């Protein structure tokens, strides 16, 4: 349940279309639904503006199906992150209409129109093609959350002219998500080119001393560009979530 759904329910009650008992029952199940091994937070969109998102990692297909069906019962869109193609294929029988995005490993059940909420576009910039799964996770999630997204791919600092060729995209964005592995320099460069928040996403792409993304994360945390903030390694979802909230301010 989100604010729009609650408002519509209250309006229907005021018009006599929903009884007092029906209204109380709808509100009674709003905080969470008990499933035994999961407590599904159906109240989160009302509190935070974004419904609960299901993390696919570590869950069985049965768990994913039960949790997702419960969220689907609220009438909103359902997002499952980090889900394998095999699990998504099995889930389709439980969730007809489920769509799967293979590169970012996202599954989406669309039940409601996406309402545009952003002040401006979010630019998702990736350093290399190997960073694409994380960048696309950020882009697809940001779109689902109501933002216009502009993608700038394979524009790392080893060929800086590629990034500068898309400077117009960066400068018209309300928020920039910069995704990079290796030494993570892209975030600082982007930060020095724009006057908006830059959310840096270190990726686990790289050799040896990159330490699975730790080197990129440390470089981004040490950025001398003051408009750069950093999320966890490979956390495209988290970057999109924060960018969406910033874009609504």
C-alpha positions in Angstrom: 0.0 0.0 0.0 1.3 3.4 -0.9 0.0 6.9 -0.3 -2.0 7.0 -3.5 -3.7 3.7 -2.8 -4.5 4.7 0.8 -5.9 8.0 -0.4 -8.1 6.2 -2.9 -9.3 3.8 -0.2 -10.2 6.7 2.1 -12.0 8.4 -0.7 -14.0 5.3 -1.5 -14.9 5.0 2.2 -16.1 8.6 2.3 -18.3 7.9 -0.7 -19.8 4.9 1.0 -18.2 2.4 -1.5 -16.1 0.7 1.2 -17.5 -0.2 4.6 -15.8 0.7 7.9 -14.9 -3.0 8.4 -13.4 -3.3 4.9 -11.3 -0.2 5.6 -10.1 -1.5 8.9 -9.2 -4.9 7.4 -7.2 -3.2 4.6 -5.3 -1.1 7.2 -4.9 -4.1 9.5 -2.7 -6.0 7.0 -0.8 -2.9 5.9 2.3 -3.2 8.2 3.3 -6.7 7.1 2.1 -10.1 6.1 3.4 -13.1 8.1 4.6 -16.0 5.9 6.5 -18.0 8.5 9.9 -17.7 7.0 9.3 -14.1 5.8 7.5 -11.0 7.0 6.5 -9.1 3.9 6.5 -5.4 4.4 3.4 -4.2 2.6 3.6 -0.8 4.4 7.0 0.3 3.1 5.7 2.3 0.1 3.5 4.3 2.5 6.5 5.0 4.8 9.3 5.4 2.3 7.7 6.1 -1.1 9.1 2.9 -2.6 7.6 -0.6 -2.0 9.7 -3.5 -0.6 12.1 -5.0 -3.2 12.8 -8.7 -3.1 16.5 -9.8 -3.0 16.7 -13.0 -5.0 20.1 -14.1 -3.7 19.8 -16.9 -1.1 16.1 -17.6 -1.6 14.5 -20.6 -3.0 12.1 -20.3 -5.9 9.2 -21.2 -3.6 10.2 -18.4 -1.2 10.5 -15.9 -4.0 7.1 -16.9 -5.4 5.3 -16.6 -2.0 6.9 -13.3 -1.2 6.3 -11.9 -4.6 2.7 -13.0 -4.8 2.1 -11.3 -1.4 3.6 -8.0 -2.7 1.6 -8.4 -6.0 -1.5 -8.6 -3.9 -1.1 -4.9 -3.0 -1.6 -4.1 -6.7 1.8 -2.5 -7.2 4.7 -3.4 -9.3 7.1 -6.1 -7.9 10.8 -6.0 -8.3 13.2 -9.0 -7.7 16.9 -8.3 -7.8 19.8 -10.7 -8.3 17.7 -13.5 -9.7 19.1 -16.1 -12.0 17.5 -16.8 -15.4 16.6 -20.4 -14.3 14.8 -19.1 -11.2 13.0 -16.4 -13.2 11.8 -19.1 -15.7 10.3 -21.1 -12.8 8.8 -18.1 -11.3 6.8 -17.3 -14.4 4.3 -20.1 -13.6 3.6 -18.4 -10.2 3.7 -14.9 -11.6 2.3 -14.7 -15.1 3.6 -11.7 -17.0 6.9 -11.6 -15.1 9.6 -10.1 -17.3 13.3 -10.9 -17.0 16.2 -8.6 -17.7 19.2 -10.9 -18.2 22.1 -8.5 -18.0 21.2 -6.9 -14.6 19.5 -10.1 -13.4 16.2 -8.3 -12.5 12.7 -9.7 -12.7 9.7 -7.3 -12.8 6.0 -7.9 -12.5 4.3 -4.8 -13.9 0.8 -4.2 -12.5 0.6 -0.4 -12.3 1.8 2.4 -14.6 5.1 4.0 -13.7 4.4 7.5 -12.5 7.0 10.1 -13.6 8.5 11.5 -10.4 11.9 13.0 -11.2 12.8 16.6 -11.5 15.1 15.7 -14.4 16.9 12.8 -16.0 19.3 10.5 -14.2 22.4 9.8 -16.2 23.9 6.4 -15.7 27.6 6.4 -16.9 29.7 3.2 -17.0 33.4 3.0 -17.4 33.6 -0.2 -19.4 31.5 -2.8 -21.1 32.4 -5.2 -18.2 30.6 -2.8 -15.8 27.4 -3.0 -17.8 25.5 -5.5 -15.5 25.8 -3.1 -12.5 25.1 0.0 -14.6 22.0 -1.6 -16.2 20.8 -2.7 -12.8 20.9 1.0 -11.8 19.3 2.2 -15.0 16.4 -0.3 -15.0 15.6 0.2 -11.3 15.7 4.0 -11.7 13.3 3.8 -14.6 10.9 1.5 -12.6 11.0 4.1 -9.8 9.7 6.8 -12.2 12.8 8.5 -13.5 13.9 9.2 -17.1 17.3 7.6 -17.6 20.0 8.4 -20.1 22.7 5.8 -20.5 26.4 6.6 -21.3 28.3 3.3 -21.8 32.0 2.4 -22.1 33.3 5.9 -21.3 36.2 5.3 -18.9 39.1 7.5 -18.3 41.5 5.4 -20.5 39.7 7.1 -23.4 38.5 10.3 -21.9 37.3 11.7 -25.2 34.5 9.2 -25.1 33.1 10.7 -21.9 33.6 14.3 -23.1 31.6 13.4 -26.2 28.6 12.9 -23.9 29.1 16.0 -21.8 25.7 17.4 -22.8 24.0 14.3 -21.3 25.9 14.7 -18.1 25.3 18.4 -17.7 21.5 18.2 -18.2 21.1 15.4 -15.7 19.6 16.0 -12.2 21.7 13.2 -10.8 24.6 11.1 -12.2 25.3 7.5 -11.3 29.0 6.7 -12.2 29.8 3.0 -12.4 33.4 1.9 -12.6 35.8 -0.8 -11.5 39.6 -1.0 -11.9 40.9 2.2 -10.2 37.5 3.9 -10.1 38.7 7.2 -11.5 35.5 7.8 -13.5 33.5 9.2 -10.5 36.0 11.9 -9.8 36.2 13.0 -13.4 32.4 13.1 -13.7 32.2 15.0 -10.4 34.5 17.7 -11.7 32.3 18.2 -14.8 28.8 18.5 -13.3 27.1 20.6 -10.7 24.8 17.9 -9.4 25.1 14.9 -7.0 27.2 12.0 -8.4 26.5 8.6 -6.9 29.6 6.4 -7.4 29.3 2.7 -7.7 32.5 0.7 -7.5 32.4 -2.6 -9.3 34.3 -5.8 -8.7 35.8 -5.6 -12.2 39.6 -5.5 -12.3 42.8 -7.4 -11.8 45.0 -8.4 -8.8 45.2 -5.4 -6.4 41.8 -4.2 -7.4 40.7 -6.6 -4.7 37.3 -7.3 -6.1 36.3 -3.7 -6.2 37.9 -2.5 -2.9 40.5 -0.4 -4.8 37.8 1.4 -6.8 35.7 1.9 -3.6 38.6 3.4 -1.7 39.5 5.7 -4.6 35.9 6.9 -4.9 35.7 7.4 -1.1 38.9 9.5 -1.4 37.6 11.6 -4.3 38.5 15.2 -4.3 35.3 16.0 -6.1 33.0 17.1 -3.3 29.8 16.2 -5.0 30.7 12.5 -5.1 29.1 10.0 -2.7 29.7 6.2 -2.7 27.5 3.1 -2.4 28.8 -0.4 -1.9 30.6 -2.6 -4.4 28.3 -3.7 -7.3 25.3 -2.0 -5.7 23.6 -0.6 -8.8 20.2 -1.1 -7.0 21.3 1.1 -4.1 22.6 3.8 -6.3 19.3 3.9 -8.2 17.3 4.0 -5.0 19.2 7.0 -3.6 19.3 8.8 -7.0 15.6 8.4 -7.2 15.1 10.0 -3.7 17.5 12.8 -4.6 15.7 13.4 -7.9 12.3 13.7 -6.1 13.6 16.4 -3.6 
